[in-house]
C-alpha cells in the first residue's frame, strides 16, 4: 500500500527548480507532504484533498491528479534550507480516516 | 504553543529487555499516532488513538508491543521483549481532528537494540 516516490534523490544548485512525484496504485482521498531534516521530526508542508485545488506554500506548491492517482511537489528557486528528505503520505479511500502510508522519501540536497 | 514531546530521545538496550517510550501530544489534539521509522524509510503507522480508544492497531505487533493512552492525553508505547529488528526511530504524532488534518510529529526516540 506504500506509495512510490521519484526520484529517490536529487541534487540542486541554489535557485534551481525540482519536482518530486508520488504515485499510488490505489484510489486516493488525500496526499500529505512532509519534509524531514536529518535527525529531526517530519514537518508538515501541505495537504491535497480529492477534488481540491492546487496548494501553495511560499515557493513550494503541489498538485493532485485524481485520474492518475498521483501528486507532484514543486520546489522553485530552491534555497539551502530546502535540503532534506521529502515524504508523501497517502490516505486511501475507505482505509480509515487519516491513516497515512508514507513513501520511502526523496532526498533533496541544495548546494551553493 | 508546545509541540509534541517525547522521551527519552535515545535508548540503548540489550535484546530481550523491555523498553517504554512516552509521548505527550499538543494540547487539545484528540488523535495520537505512534509510528516506527526504519533507516532510509518513511514512517510506518503502528497504532492510532482517538481520545483513549485505539481505533487502528492493525500494524502493531501485538505479541511484543503494547500501547496505552489512559486519560486520552499522553501515551506510552512498550516493547517486551525487544529484538534486534526493533532498532528504529519511534515517532509520536498528534492531530486536531481525525480526517485529513496535518499531523504534528515529535522528535522521536531512537532505539538501538544490541
Backbone of each chain as ProteinMPNN parsed JSONL, in Angstrom:
{"seq_chain_A": "XXXXXXXXXXXXXXXXXXXXXXXXXXXXXXXXXXXXXXXXXXXXXXXXXXXXXXXXXXXXXXXXXXXXXXXXXXXXXXXXXXXXXXXXXXXXXXXXXXXXXXXXXXXXXXXX", "coords_chain_A": {"N_chain_A": [[0.813, -1.202, 0.0], [2.145, 1.081, 0.098], [3.005, 4.258, -1.201], [4.742, 5.197, -4.236], [7.658, 6.991, -4.648], [9.411, 9.371, -6.651], [12.135, 11.339, -7.936], [14.551, 9.173, -6.228], [16.608, 10.545, -5.135], [17.948, 13.853, -5.378], [20.062, 16.443, -6.523], [20.514, 19.858, -6.27], [21.453, 23.127, -7.417], [21.484, 26.216, -5.674], [18.614, 28.158, -6.354], [17.709, 26.669, -8.463], [15.071, 24.595, -9.87], [12.836, 21.934, -8.808], [11.056, 18.823, -9.096], [9.068, 16.561, -7.36], [7.688, 13.405, -7.348], [4.792, 11.434, -6.521], [3.175, 8.438, -6.475], [0.34, 6.261, -6.617], [-1.153, 3.02, -6.423], [-3.625, 2.647, -5.588], [-6.9, 4.069, -5.035], [-6.933, 7.424, -4.117], [-7.619, 9.516, -1.286], [-6.522, 11.698, -0.042], [-3.404, 13.512, -0.138], [-0.507, 13.983, 1.698], [2.228, 16.106, 2.311], [5.503, 16.078, 3.609], [8.496, 17.338, 5.082], [11.633, 16.243, 6.137], [14.392, 16.837, 8.073], [17.729, 15.737, 8.686], [17.829, 13.666, 11.479], [15.741, 14.94, 12.689], [12.22, 15.671, 13.387], [9.569, 14.858, 11.077], [8.197, 17.536, 9.188], [5.2, 19.169, 8.582], [4.067, 20.107, 5.354], [1.991, 20.479, 3.367], [-1.453, 19.633, 2.536], [-3.261, 17.848, 0.112], [-6.444, 17.488, -1.071], [-8.81, 15.164, -2.385], [-10.468, 16.313, -5.157], [-9.852, 18.861, -4.477], [-8.121, 22.063, -4.624], [-5.045, 23.085, -6.217], [-2.302, 23.415, -4.029], [-0.328, 25.838, -2.274], [2.751, 26.966, -0.833], [4.744, 29.322, 0.168], [7.472, 29.145, -1.855], [6.932, 26.628, -2.552], [4.869, 24.319, -3.988], [2.065, 22.176, -4.816], [0.407, 19.556, -6.624], [-2.477, 17.525, -7.436], [-3.356, 14.795, -9.133], [-6.166, 13.278, -9.81], [-7.091, 11.397, -11.596], [-4.856, 9.959, -12.343], [-3.976, 9.148, -9.902], [-1.876, 10.454, -8.609], [0.519, 12.675, -7.129], [2.338, 15.706, -7.25], [5.142, 17.506, -6.104], [6.319, 20.742, -6.189], [9.229, 22.556, -6.223], [10.455, 25.69, -6.347], [13.01, 27.94, -7.366], [15.083, 27.072, -5.518], [16.279, 26.987, -2.124], [18.989, 26.859, 0.246], [17.91, 25.973, 2.617], [15.956, 24.228, 1.863], [16.914, 21.714, 1.719], [16.717, 18.277, 2.569], [14.755, 15.353, 3.399], [12.002, 14.479, 1.536], [8.747, 13.41, 2.072], [5.857, 11.782, 0.87], [2.633, 11.244, 2.105], [0.008, 9.079, 1.903], [-3.498, 8.936, 1.92], [-5.965, 6.619, 1.757], [-9.035, 6.003, 0.027], [-11.556, 4.815, 2.057], [-9.844, 3.548, 3.856], [-9.606, 4.212, 6.452], [-9.804, 6.986, 8.407], [-7.424, 9.452, 7.982], [-5.28, 7.692, 8.182], [-2.132, 7.377, 7.301], [0.004, 6.345, 4.668], [3.299, 6.199, 4.09], [5.679, 7.111, 1.59], [9.001, 6.075, 0.492], [10.576, 8.244, 0.447], [12.253, 11.205, -0.842], [15.414, 12.315, -1.241], [16.597, 15.469, -1.016], [19.13, 17.638, -1.927], [20.476, 20.776, -1.644], [22.881, 22.784, -3.01], [25.37, 25.407, -2.699]], "CA_chain_A": [[0.0, 0.0, 0.0], [3.064, 2.214, 0.16], [3.13, 4.963, -2.478], [6.064, 5.199, -4.846], [8.173, 8.333, -4.88], [10.537, 9.513, -7.571], [13.278, 10.438, -7.866], [14.976, 8.807, -4.868], [17.491, 11.604, -4.654], [18.227, 14.893, -6.359], [20.973, 17.495, -6.073], [20.24, 21.115, -6.968], [22.149, 24.343, -7.017], [20.561, 27.265, -5.238], [17.913, 28.853, -7.427], [17.141, 25.735, -9.437], [13.76, 24.043, -9.562], [12.756, 20.47, -8.73], [9.728, 18.218, -8.993], [9.068, 15.252, -6.705], [6.436, 12.736, -7.681], [4.268, 10.422, -5.608], [2.105, 7.762, -7.199], [-0.325, 5.203, -5.871], [-1.921, 2.059, -7.212], [-4.977, 2.633, -5.016], [-7.612, 5.352, -5.104], [-6.506, 8.32, -3.048], [-8.506, 10.556, -0.767], [-5.693, 12.878, 0.159], [-1.958, 13.344, -0.124], [0.161, 14.896, 2.623], [3.658, 16.24, 2.051], [6.31, 16.414, 4.775], [9.951, 17.429, 4.904], [12.362, 15.8, 7.333], [15.84, 17.048, 8.077], [18.428, 14.625, 9.346], [17.758, 13.623, 12.935], [14.63, 15.742, 13.183], [10.877, 15.171, 13.096], [8.952, 15.339, 9.832], [7.454, 18.79, 9.323], [4.113, 19.234, 7.619], [4.13, 21.136, 4.32], [0.646, 20.746, 2.859], [-2.376, 18.535, 2.237], [-4.106, 17.985, -1.07], [-7.616, 16.633, -0.936], [-9.543, 14.758, -3.591], [-11.398, 17.355, -5.574], [-9.414, 20.167, -4.001], [-7.313, 22.879, -5.516], [-3.599, 23.018, -6.033], [-1.913, 24.139, -2.829], [0.968, 26.512, -2.348], [3.374, 27.332, 0.448], [5.924, 30.09, -0.227], [7.873, 28.757, -3.202], [6.685, 25.21, -2.68], [3.475, 24.063, -4.322], [1.812, 20.771, -5.142], [-0.8, 19.255, -7.378], [-3.046, 16.205, -7.191], [-4.037, 14.298, -10.327], [-7.039, 12.206, -9.324], [-7.205, 10.341, -12.615], [-3.641, 9.132, -12.34], [-3.633, 8.844, -8.501], [-0.524, 10.964, -8.441], [0.724, 14.032, -6.66], [3.676, 16.229, -7.511], [5.58, 18.632, -5.275], [7.148, 21.63, -6.99], [10.07, 23.475, -5.462], [11.0, 26.659, -7.289], [14.073, 28.818, -6.858], [15.423, 26.374, -4.277], [17.171, 27.615, -1.152], [19.741, 25.876, 1.027], [17.041, 25.449, 3.673], [15.056, 23.207, 1.325], [17.558, 20.4, 1.81], [16.075, 17.338, 3.488], [14.058, 14.254, 2.729], [10.581, 14.785, 1.349], [7.876, 12.238, 2.09], [4.422, 11.926, 0.678], [1.804, 10.333, 2.88], [-1.246, 8.939, 1.174], [-4.69, 8.482, 2.633], [-6.757, 5.937, 0.744], [-10.47, 5.954, 0.206], [-12.051, 3.666, 2.792], [-8.815, 2.856, 4.637], [-9.532, 4.712, 7.828], [-9.529, 8.415, 8.301], [-6.103, 9.981, 8.305], [-4.218, 6.695, 8.242], [-1.224, 7.71, 6.217], [1.03, 5.411, 4.228], [4.357, 7.057, 3.602], [6.649, 6.61, 0.635], [10.357, 5.903, 1.002], [11.206, 9.555, 0.535], [13.153, 11.751, -1.852], [16.431, 13.129, -0.569], [16.935, 16.671, -1.785], [20.308, 18.369, -1.452], [20.699, 22.039, -2.336], [24.266, 23.244, -2.799], [25.555, 26.826, -3.1]], "C_chain_A": [[0.851, 1.258, 0.0], [3.121, 2.923, -1.192], [4.582, 4.931, -2.952], [6.484, 6.627, -5.129], [9.322, 8.29, -5.872], [10.863, 10.995, -7.731], [13.607, 10.076, -6.415], [15.847, 9.886, -4.265], [17.719, 12.614, -5.769], [19.14, 15.934, -5.716], [20.732, 18.73, -6.926], [21.236, 22.176, -6.541], [21.098, 25.352, -6.573], [19.922, 27.948, -6.433], [17.302, 27.941, -8.463], [15.81, 25.185, -8.936], [13.813, 22.526, -9.497], [11.299, 20.045, -8.648], [9.884, 16.844, -8.368], [7.694, 14.641, -6.929], [6.084, 11.636, -6.688], [3.101, 9.747, -6.313], [1.605, 6.566, -6.406], [-1.057, 4.276, -6.828], [-3.36, 1.965, -6.708], [-5.582, 4.025, -5.082], [-7.295, 6.191, -3.872], [-7.621, 9.243, -2.599], [-7.726, 11.846, -0.544], [-4.223, 12.499, 0.089], [-1.378, 14.408, 0.793], [1.638, 14.932, 2.264], [4.375, 16.724, 3.314], [7.765, 16.536, 4.345], [10.61, 17.049, 6.23], [13.842, 16.077, 7.154], [16.477, 15.979, 8.945], [18.338, 14.729, 10.864], [16.616, 14.417, 13.535], [13.283, 15.099, 12.833], [10.419, 15.631, 11.719], [8.13, 16.591, 10.113], [6.429, 18.88, 8.205], [4.31, 20.38, 6.633], [2.73, 21.49, 3.831], [-0.142, 19.469, 2.646], [-3.091, 18.86, 0.942], [-5.237, 16.985, -0.957], [-8.21, 16.313, -2.299], [-10.565, 15.844, -3.924], [-10.986, 18.751, -5.16], [-8.538, 20.881, -5.0], [-5.83, 22.643, -5.264], [-3.222, 23.908, -4.866], [-0.562, 24.801, -3.037], [1.452, 26.91, -0.98], [4.691, 28.005, 0.116], [6.287, 29.677, -1.65], [7.713, 27.264, -3.408], [5.201, 25.012, -2.946], [3.31, 22.607, -4.711], [0.514, 20.645, -5.904], [-1.224, 17.82, -7.117], [-3.832, 15.809, -8.435], [-4.862, 13.084, -9.933], [-7.144, 11.066, -10.331], [-6.034, 9.39, -12.556], [-3.259, 8.689, -10.93], [-2.185, 9.253, -8.221], [-0.544, 12.362, -7.835], [2.156, 14.439, -6.98], [3.928, 17.441, -6.616], [6.569, 19.446, -6.09], [7.915, 22.569, -6.074], [10.742, 24.415, -6.467], [12.028, 27.548, -6.598], [14.582, 28.299, -5.514], [16.439, 27.152, -3.43], [17.896, 26.51, -0.384], [18.854, 25.218, 2.075], [16.067, 24.386, 3.164], [15.655, 21.8, 1.421], [16.863, 19.539, 2.872], [15.453, 16.212, 2.686], [12.57, 14.565, 2.711], [9.789, 13.479, 1.266], [6.467, 12.635, 1.668], [3.739, 10.871, 1.54], [0.446, 10.267, 2.22], [-2.34, 8.359, 2.062], [-5.616, 7.889, 1.582], [-8.237, 5.994, 1.073], [-10.832, 4.677, 0.948], [-11.048, 2.98, 3.686], [-8.818, 3.254, 6.094], [-9.043, 6.129, 7.817], [-8.138, 8.762, 8.8], [-5.058, 8.916, 8.597], [-3.328, 6.918, 7.038], [-0.237, 6.584, 5.943], [2.099, 6.246, 3.541], [5.228, 6.344, 2.567], [8.025, 6.522, 1.272], [11.158, 7.195, 0.986], [12.073, 9.912, -0.656], [14.137, 12.661, -1.134], [16.846, 14.266, -1.478], [18.123, 17.365, -1.139], [20.47, 19.62, -2.304], [22.095, 22.53, -1.993], [24.417, 24.681, -3.29], [25.994, 26.937, -4.56]], "O_chain_A": [[0.33, 2.37, -0.088], [3.27, 2.268, -2.224], [5.507, 4.676, -2.182], [5.756, 7.384, -5.771], [10.091, 7.33, -5.934], [9.96, 11.829, -7.669], [13.007, 10.616, -5.486], [15.834, 10.119, -3.056], [17.686, 12.273, -6.951], [19.011, 16.259, -4.535], [20.743, 18.658, -8.155], [21.788, 22.126, -5.442], [19.962, 25.334, -7.047], [20.598, 28.277, -7.408], [16.469, 28.373, -9.259], [15.47, 25.291, -7.757], [14.714, 21.902, -10.056], [10.433, 20.795, -8.198], [10.728, 16.053, -8.79], [6.669, 15.29, -6.721], [6.957, 10.997, -6.1], [2.143, 10.412, -6.705], [2.341, 5.949, -5.636], [-1.518, 4.687, -7.893], [-4.202, 1.299, -7.31], [-4.872, 5.026, -5.174], [-7.38, 5.718, -2.739], [-8.447, 9.692, -3.393], [-8.214, 12.941, -0.825], [-3.85, 11.335, 0.234], [-1.712, 15.587, 0.682], [2.23, 13.899, 1.949], [3.921, 17.646, 3.992], [8.199, 15.918, 3.373], [10.186, 17.486, 7.3], [14.465, 15.61, 6.2], [15.837, 15.399, 9.822], [18.716, 15.74, 11.457], [16.527, 14.555, 14.755], [13.218, 14.12, 12.09], [10.841, 16.687, 11.247], [7.457, 16.693, 11.138], [6.751, 18.69, 7.032], [4.675, 21.489, 7.024], [2.326, 22.652, 3.872], [0.416, 18.374, 2.584], [-3.48, 20.003, 0.702], [-5.014, 15.788, -0.773], [-8.117, 17.104, -3.238], [-11.395, 16.231, -3.101], [-11.685, 19.721, -5.454], [-8.25, 20.368, -6.082], [-5.427, 22.081, -4.245], [-3.745, 25.013, -4.718], [0.238, 24.374, -3.87], [0.657, 27.161, -0.075], [5.668, 27.32, -0.189], [5.478, 29.848, -2.562], [8.292, 26.696, -4.333], [4.367, 25.503, -2.185], [4.29, 21.89, -4.911], [-0.359, 21.51, -5.837], [-0.436, 17.003, -6.639], [-4.854, 16.419, -8.75], [-4.325, 11.993, -9.744], [-7.272, 9.903, -9.949], [-6.188, 8.177, -12.699], [-2.307, 7.926, -10.771], [-1.395, 8.487, -7.669], [-1.496, 13.123, -8.009], [3.066, 13.61, -6.977], [3.051, 18.278, -6.404], [7.541, 18.907, -6.62], [7.331, 23.283, -5.259], [11.504, 23.976, -7.328], [11.92, 27.858, -5.411], [14.521, 28.998, -4.503], [17.311, 27.856, -3.939], [17.456, 25.36, -0.375], [19.027, 24.04, 2.387], [15.42, 23.712, 3.966], [14.952, 20.81, 1.219], [16.477, 20.029, 3.934], [15.603, 16.129, 1.467], [11.967, 14.873, 3.739], [10.119, 12.576, 0.498], [5.956, 13.684, 2.06], [4.225, 9.748, 1.675], [-0.195, 11.296, 2.003], [-2.122, 7.427, 2.837], [-6.007, 8.567, 0.632], [-8.636, 6.028, 2.237], [-10.463, 3.582, 0.523], [-11.352, 1.921, 4.237], [-8.085, 2.67, 6.893], [-7.98, 6.429, 7.274], [-7.745, 8.398, 9.909], [-4.035, 9.221, 9.211], [-3.726, 6.675, 5.899], [0.286, 5.955, 6.863], [1.838, 6.913, 2.54], [5.476, 5.142, 2.659], [8.198, 6.851, 2.445], [12.293, 7.232, 1.461], [12.561, 9.043, -1.379], [13.751, 13.646, -0.503], [17.377, 14.052, -2.567], [18.113, 17.645, 0.06], [20.587, 19.541, -3.527], [22.443, 22.673, -0.82], [23.69, 25.122, -4.18], [26.195, 28.043, -5.062]]}, "seq_chain_B": "XXXXXXXXXXXXXXXXXXXXXXXXXXXXXXXXXXXXXXXXXXXXXXXXXXXXXXXXXXXXXXXXXXXXXXXXXXXXXXXXXXXXXXXXXXXXXXXXXXXXXXXXXXXXXXXXXX", "coords_chain_B": {"N_chain_B": [[3.117, 27.834, 21.539], [3.505, 24.584, 22.83], [5.138, 21.834, 21.292], [4.792, 18.404, 20.177], [5.843, 16.233, 22.644], [8.396, 13.956, 23.384], [9.878, 11.247, 25.146], [12.342, 8.825, 26.189], [14.914, 10.57, 24.292], [16.887, 9.036, 23.191], [17.701, 5.568, 23.344], [19.384, 2.768, 24.438], [19.423, -0.645, 24.502], [19.785, -4.081, 25.55], [19.02, -7.013, 23.662], [15.969, -8.743, 24.32], [15.354, -7.316, 26.554], [12.973, -5.121, 28.227], [11.364, -2.082, 27.037], [10.217, 1.288, 27.148], [8.381, 3.975, 25.741], [7.497, 7.413, 25.873], [4.913, 9.777, 25.217], [3.689, 13.035, 24.839], [1.07, 14.705, 23.535], [0.208, 17.599, 21.468], [-1.578, 20.086, 23.169], [-5.04, 19.631, 23.373], [-5.267, 18.121, 21.097], [-6.96, 15.467, 19.841], [-6.384, 13.128, 18.524], [-3.918, 10.665, 18.373], [-0.876, 9.281, 17.258], [1.324, 6.531, 16.846], [4.332, 5.905, 15.259], [6.734, 3.933, 13.486], [9.977, 4.35, 12.286], [12.183, 3.124, 10.111], [15.645, 3.085, 9.167], [16.264, 5.13, 6.425], [13.734, 4.899, 5.439], [10.183, 5.715, 5.118], [7.906, 6.898, 7.703], [6.047, 4.391, 9.472], [2.848, 3.483, 10.321], [1.938, 2.428, 13.549], [-0.048, 2.424, 15.558], [-3.165, 4.043, 16.153], [-4.833, 6.438, 18.072], [-7.985, 7.654, 19.081], [-8.916, 9.971, 21.219], [-9.036, 8.117, 24.147], [-9.278, 5.696, 22.969], [-8.072, 3.003, 21.098], [-8.182, 3.01, 17.799], [-7.16, 1.954, 15.509], [-5.06, -0.556, 15.316], [-3.875, -2.306, 13.672], [-1.369, -2.625, 12.556], [0.317, -3.062, 14.612], [2.655, -5.085, 16.209], [1.43, -7.375, 18.095], [2.328, -9.348, 19.762], [4.557, -8.543, 21.118], [4.487, -5.812, 21.405], [2.87, -3.127, 23.045], [0.459, -0.602, 23.842], [-0.777, 2.333, 25.446], [-3.227, 4.792, 26.352], [-4.352, 6.235, 28.654], [-5.889, 8.39, 29.824], [-6.64, 9.758, 27.666], [-4.784, 11.62, 26.927], [-1.602, 11.829, 27.311], [0.612, 9.202, 26.157], [1.89, 5.839, 26.186], [4.201, 3.669, 24.716], [5.169, 0.336, 24.573], [7.696, -2.169, 24.428], [8.228, -5.54, 24.753], [9.566, -8.676, 24.858], [12.415, -6.818, 23.64], [13.706, -7.045, 20.293], [16.452, -7.476, 17.977], [15.684, -6.464, 15.497], [13.977, -4.438, 16.157], [15.221, -2.067, 16.344], [15.088, 1.27, 15.606], [13.605, 4.493, 14.801], [11.168, 5.768, 16.875], [8.304, 7.433, 16.399], [6.026, 9.855, 17.565], [2.907, 11.329, 16.879], [0.43, 13.916, 16.596], [-2.906, 15.061, 15.961], [-5.457, 17.519, 15.293], [-8.158, 16.951, 14.629], [-9.658, 14.016, 13.194], [-9.872, 13.467, 10.367], [-8.029, 13.994, 7.539], [-6.327, 16.086, 8.429], [-3.421, 18.017, 9.243], [-0.665, 16.277, 10.617], [1.242, 16.547, 13.501], [4.493, 15.991, 14.329], [6.509, 14.516, 16.897], [9.941, 14.699, 18.184], [10.917, 12.134, 18.252], [12.074, 8.874, 19.398], [15.098, 7.357, 19.394], [15.811, 4.092, 19.121], [18.114, 1.632, 19.94], [18.87, -1.676, 19.705], [20.908, -4.071, 21.078]], "CA_chain_B": [[2.457, 26.541, 21.835], [4.458, 23.496, 22.888], [4.922, 20.785, 20.31], [4.696, 17.041, 20.69], [7.007, 15.924, 23.476], [8.69, 12.534, 23.517], [11.06, 10.879, 25.916], [13.608, 9.532, 26.038], [15.293, 10.823, 22.903], [17.722, 7.922, 22.768], [17.678, 4.437, 24.262], [20.156, 1.603, 24.002], [19.136, -1.78, 25.378], [20.143, -5.399, 25.024], [17.852, -7.775, 23.219], [15.166, -9.416, 25.332], [14.998, -6.378, 27.612], [11.81, -4.282, 27.929], [11.615, -0.65, 26.854], [8.986, 2.074, 27.046], [8.508, 5.324, 25.196], [6.403, 8.262, 26.335], [4.561, 10.858, 24.303], [2.66, 13.998, 25.247], [0.699, 15.4, 22.295], [-0.144, 19.009, 21.56], [-2.785, 20.266, 23.96], [-6.276, 19.713, 22.607], [-5.272, 17.18, 19.971], [-7.625, 14.242, 20.258], [-5.858, 11.954, 17.824], [-2.496, 10.425, 18.624], [-0.335, 8.21, 16.422], [2.691, 6.031, 17.008], [4.946, 5.415, 14.024], [8.108, 3.433, 13.52], [10.702, 4.735, 11.082], [13.464, 2.442, 9.909], [16.637, 3.906, 8.479], [16.07, 5.276, 4.991], [12.338, 4.622, 5.089], [9.191, 6.62, 5.655], [7.247, 6.406, 8.912], [5.059, 3.32, 9.327], [1.913, 3.594, 11.422], [1.769, 1.286, 14.439], [-1.332, 2.488, 16.23], [-3.798, 5.366, 16.163], [-5.825, 6.642, 19.122], [-8.901, 8.788, 19.125], [-9.05, 10.094, 22.669], [-8.346, 6.998, 24.797], [-9.594, 4.47, 22.261], [-7.215, 2.593, 19.989], [-9.128, 2.737, 16.715], [-6.478, 1.199, 14.478], [-3.788, -1.129, 15.777], [-3.658, -3.448, 12.785], [0.049, -2.754, 12.228], [1.08, -3.223, 15.851], [2.987, -6.488, 16.502], [0.833, -7.467, 19.419], [2.989, -10.333, 20.629], [5.583, -7.914, 21.948], [4.235, -4.378, 21.514], [1.614, -2.69, 23.64], [0.366, 0.849, 23.978], [-1.923, 2.792, 26.207], [-3.48, 6.233, 26.421], [-5.386, 6.021, 29.66], [-6.78, 9.528, 30.058], [-6.852, 10.456, 26.41], [-3.818, 12.693, 26.704], [-0.311, 11.251, 26.973], [0.571, 7.804, 25.746], [3.107, 5.053, 26.344], [4.4, 2.521, 23.834], [6.097, -0.576, 25.228], [8.158, -3.361, 23.716], [8.729, -6.531, 25.704], [10.964, -8.273, 24.913], [12.91, -6.198, 22.407], [14.519, -7.841, 19.383], [17.407, -6.666, 17.205], [14.964, -5.806, 14.415], [13.172, -3.315, 16.65], [16.023, -0.847, 16.278], [14.415, 2.217, 14.706], [13.131, 5.699, 15.481], [9.742, 5.682, 17.172], [7.76, 8.785, 16.32], [4.662, 10.11, 18.01], [2.318, 12.474, 16.201], [-0.94, 14.196, 17.007], [-3.665, 15.948, 15.074], [-6.575, 18.155, 15.978], [-9.296, 16.085, 14.375], [-9.184, 12.8, 12.567], [-9.83, 13.308, 8.917], [-7.309, 14.868, 6.607], [-5.687, 17.22, 9.071], [-1.984, 17.82, 9.366], [-0.156, 15.604, 11.797], [2.431, 17.178, 14.064], [5.365, 14.933, 14.838], [7.519, 14.765, 17.913], [11.327, 14.486, 17.732], [11.199, 10.714, 18.148], [13.005, 8.157, 20.265], [15.946, 6.445, 18.618], [16.067, 2.863, 19.875], [19.135, 0.708, 19.457], [18.858, -2.946, 20.423], [22.195, -4.734, 20.826]], "C_chain_B": [[3.488, 25.424, 21.798], [4.105, 22.457, 21.843], [4.725, 19.442, 20.979], [5.994, 16.714, 21.426], [7.166, 14.415, 23.572], [9.904, 12.335, 24.408], [11.137, 9.364, 26.059], [13.897, 9.816, 24.57], [16.113, 9.672, 22.342], [17.647, 6.814, 23.825], [18.465, 3.298, 23.643], [19.887, 0.488, 24.997], [19.655, -3.052, 24.736], [18.862, -6.127, 24.616], [17.269, -8.549, 24.398], [14.805, -8.521, 26.52], [13.726, -5.627, 27.236], [12.218, -2.824, 27.743], [10.271, 0.053, 26.706], [9.297, 3.467, 26.547], [7.276, 6.124, 25.614], [6.175, 9.396, 25.361], [3.482, 11.738, 24.927], [2.293, 14.831, 24.019], [0.448, 16.887, 22.53], [-1.494, 19.129, 22.276], [-4.014, 20.423, 23.063], [-6.362, 18.782, 21.422], [-5.838, 15.832, 20.437], [-6.992, 12.985, 19.676], [-4.347, 11.854, 18.011], [-2.069, 9.204, 17.84], [1.051, 7.813, 16.926], [3.155, 5.462, 15.675], [6.316, 4.817, 14.345], [8.768, 3.814, 12.194], [12.05, 4.024, 11.052], [14.367, 3.328, 9.064], [16.377, 3.937, 6.98], [14.655, 5.023, 4.513], [11.427, 5.727, 5.612], [8.589, 6.062, 6.937], [6.183, 5.357, 8.582], [4.15, 3.353, 10.547], [1.849, 2.294, 12.223], [0.371, 1.275, 15.049], [-1.836, 3.922, 16.203], [-4.861, 5.388, 17.251], [-6.722, 7.817, 18.784], [-9.346, 8.892, 20.582], [-8.348, 8.878, 23.302], [-8.553, 5.675, 24.071], [-8.616, 4.215, 21.121], [-8.113, 2.177, 18.827], [-8.487, 1.998, 15.554], [-5.139, 0.727, 15.021], [-3.399, -2.315, 14.908], [-2.192, -3.675, 12.447], [0.918, -2.97, 13.454], [1.377, -4.709, 16.09], [2.589, -6.824, 17.924], [1.497, -8.504, 20.32], [4.012, -9.683, 21.549], [5.358, -6.42, 22.188], [2.89, -4.143, 22.208], [1.637, -1.178, 23.773], [-0.843, 1.178, 24.825], [-2.005, 4.306, 26.179], [-4.658, 6.378, 27.386], [-6.363, 7.185, 29.794], [-6.998, 10.339, 28.796], [-5.901, 11.593, 26.172], [-2.479, 12.059, 26.322], [-0.432, 9.746, 26.752], [1.924, 7.151, 25.987], [3.093, 3.888, 25.369], [5.467, 1.634, 24.461], [6.467, -1.728, 24.287], [8.732, -4.313, 24.763], [8.518, -7.941, 25.166], [11.415, -7.667, 23.586], [13.764, -7.181, 21.606], [15.426, -6.9, 18.573], [16.702, -5.858, 16.118], [14.087, -4.658, 14.848], [13.951, -2.011, 16.634], [15.451, 0.074, 15.201], [14.18, 3.507, 15.482], [11.625, 5.562, 15.654], [9.206, 7.111, 17.305], [6.331, 8.817, 16.846], [4.161, 11.344, 17.265], [0.921, 12.698, 16.749], [-1.597, 15.108, 15.988], [-4.926, 16.386, 15.784], [-7.854, 17.334, 15.831], [-8.813, 14.978, 13.462], [-8.937, 12.931, 11.077], [-9.061, 14.41, 8.207], [-6.81, 16.156, 7.229], [-4.202, 16.932, 9.217], [-1.655, 17.135, 10.686], [1.132, 16.299, 12.226], [3.253, 16.092, 14.752], [6.248, 15.424, 15.973], [8.901, 14.434, 17.389], [11.713, 13.02, 17.634], [12.12, 10.18, 19.23], [13.792, 7.191, 19.387], [16.315, 5.266, 19.498], [17.12, 2.035, 19.178], [19.1, -0.523, 20.332], [20.127, -3.702, 20.062], [22.156, -6.209, 21.232]], "O_chain_B": [[4.261, 25.323, 20.845], [2.933, 22.225, 21.545], [4.519, 19.356, 22.189], [7.091, 16.897, 20.898], [6.202, 13.688, 23.81], [10.829, 13.147, 24.421], [10.108, 8.689, 26.051], [13.174, 9.336, 23.696], [16.038, 9.371, 21.151], [17.546, 7.079, 25.023], [18.248, 2.915, 22.494], [20.098, 0.656, 26.198], [19.929, -3.096, 23.536], [17.782, -5.884, 25.155], [17.973, -8.945, 25.327], [14.036, -8.926, 27.391], [13.418, -5.501, 26.05], [13.266, -2.388, 28.221], [9.309, -0.524, 26.198], [10.325, 4.058, 26.877], [6.168, 5.594, 25.697], [7.113, 9.913, 24.755], [2.494, 11.244, 25.471], [3.125, 15.587, 23.518], [0.476, 17.36, 23.666], [-2.423, 18.366, 22.012], [-4.03, 21.226, 22.13], [-7.419, 18.661, 20.802], [-5.272, 15.161, 21.3], [-7.062, 11.91, 20.272], [-3.61, 12.823, 17.83], [-2.797, 8.214, 17.761], [1.836, 8.651, 17.369], [2.47, 4.652, 15.05], [6.952, 5.159, 15.341], [8.192, 3.625, 11.122], [12.933, 4.294, 11.865], [13.899, 4.207, 8.34], [16.28, 2.889, 6.34], [14.407, 4.941, 3.31], [11.829, 6.557, 6.428], [8.744, 4.876, 7.227], [5.513, 5.431, 7.551], [4.624, 3.262, 11.68], [1.723, 1.207, 11.66], [-0.307, 0.248, 15.055], [-1.061, 4.879, 16.228], [-5.685, 4.478, 17.348], [-6.27, 8.839, 18.267], [-10.05, 8.026, 21.102], [-7.176, 8.638, 23.015], [-8.053, 4.642, 24.514], [-8.363, 5.087, 20.29], [-8.733, 1.114, 18.867], [-9.194, 1.467, 14.697], [-4.202, 1.513, 15.168], [-2.686, -3.216, 15.349], [-1.803, -4.787, 12.09], [2.14, -3.052, 13.336], [0.447, -5.513, 16.167], [3.352, -6.575, 18.857], [1.243, -8.526, 21.525], [4.304, -10.2, 22.627], [5.974, -5.835, 23.078], [1.917, -4.862, 21.983], [2.7, -0.558, 23.811], [-1.8, 0.409, 24.909], [-1.005, 5.004, 26.009], [-5.796, 6.611, 26.979], [-7.57, 6.958, 29.871], [-7.483, 11.47, 28.848], [-6.152, 12.447, 25.322], [-2.24, 11.78, 25.147], [-1.429, 9.116, 27.106], [2.962, 7.814, 25.994], [2.08, 3.203, 25.222], [6.538, 2.11, 24.836], [5.661, -2.185, 23.475], [9.603, -3.943, 25.55], [7.37, -8.364, 25.029], [10.854, -7.975, 22.535], [14.45, -8.034, 22.17], [15.189, -5.694, 18.5], [17.068, -4.714, 15.848], [13.509, -3.968, 14.009], [13.379, -0.951, 16.89], [15.346, -0.305, 14.035], [14.511, 3.606, 16.664], [10.901, 5.276, 14.701], [9.599, 7.873, 18.188], [5.538, 7.909, 16.593], [4.915, 12.292, 17.049], [0.304, 11.786, 17.298], [-0.927, 15.83, 15.251], [-5.403, 15.748, 16.722], [-8.542, 17.063, 16.815], [-7.67, 15.005, 13.005], [-7.879, 12.534, 10.588], [-9.406, 15.59, 8.275], [-6.871, 17.212, 6.599], [-3.776, 15.781, 9.303], [-2.279, 17.383, 11.717], [1.997, 16.596, 11.402], [2.769, 15.379, 15.631], [6.674, 16.579, 16.006], [9.034, 13.94, 16.27], [12.719, 12.684, 17.008], [12.843, 10.93, 19.886], [13.222, 6.324, 18.725], [17.032, 5.41, 20.488], [17.031, 1.769, 17.979], [19.277, -0.439, 21.547], [20.397, -3.949, 18.887], [23.153, -6.916, 21.088]]}, "name": "protein", "num_of_chains": 2, "seq": "XXXXXXXXXXXXXXXXXXXXXXXXXXXXXXXXXXXXXXXXXXXXXXXXXXXXXXXXXXXXXXXXXXXXXXXXXXXXXXXXXXXXXXXXXXXXXXXXXXXXXXXXXXXXXXXXXXXXXXXXXXXXXXXXXXXXXXXXXXXXXXXXXXXXXXXXXXXXXXXXXXXXXXXXXXXXXXXXXXXXXXXXXXXXXXXXXXXXXXXXXXXXXXXXXXXXXXXXXXXXXXXXXX"}
